[in-house]
């Protein structure tokens, strides 16, 4: 997900890749039926709302059509914003609606997802949206035929490298996603869904130990400690530690390791399991109390109150394994986490800026 600044003022909703694909499929079929180029189409969303979607390209013949839409994510920093999402459809005699992965749409290669291995990565809700649109048109125009639908995303393979698709076994392209049809700017739902998906895939493939961490940089450091674990064992929690731990607690995962940096650790230690800066900030008074409890003198403890970021705690406390302050910090992180994953073996590592570690010793 991009880190571009959040725009000021009311944020504009967008529409999902699933809505984009549905619009393309509906417009493509109408163009065959009417033998006329389509410029916009109305799409029924799962949330009982209708959107009018502009059509980017549309060519057709008597039994085939190609159509595409430019995906508009509104003010959300979505990697697919502006992507061209389209379809090629063919009328068939089978009377079935069949989906295929075109260029830039991934294929499922691991169990644990909502789709079977070998299927195109077109999620159940977008499939239902497309099937409903097609079935309604076939019924309204008394057409007794089937439709072969091949969904594609221009440059989808490249865009997929900026997602976690390959980690969960979706190869060679993007997923066609969406549960509501709408993209809410800066919503946490899609990230949390990817966390849950990653854990589901891990469990389905026999993994019983996971290492959760905030992102690519911390994972890079942690992989040195766990060289024998597969890629699917590493889960990015982003800012949603609580949701990640909750999902683990209801799964068959037996051992979880949290790798965490100072900024998020001071929040977790205080009980903040959503560490996004818009939701929570570090409690300096609480951290000062920990410093006093760890034996720091008054001047050092008071100095915490003047720090502008938690990462600067290393200026007051040496980042070393036997530093009592960090052990107390990790102890609080452990206790907060165990409130959620009571029956899971839990380990913690505090990660330094240079990739060094402090292990929590119980």
Secondary structure by P-SEA (a helix, b strand, c coil): cccccccccbbbbbbcaaaaaaaaaaaaaaaaaccccccbbbbbccccbbbbbbbcbbbbccccbbbbbcccccccccccccccccbbbbbccccbbbbbbcccbbbbcccccccccccccccaaaaaaaaaaaaaaaaaacccbbbbbbbbbcaaaaaaaacccccccccccccccccccccccccaaaaaaaaaaaaaaaaaacccbbbbcccaaaaaaaaaaccccccccbbbccccaaaaaaaaaaccccbbbbbbcaaaaaaaaacccccccccccccaaaaaaaaaaacccaaaaaaccccccccccccccccccccaaaaaaaaaaaaaaaacccccbbbbbbbcccbbbbbbcc
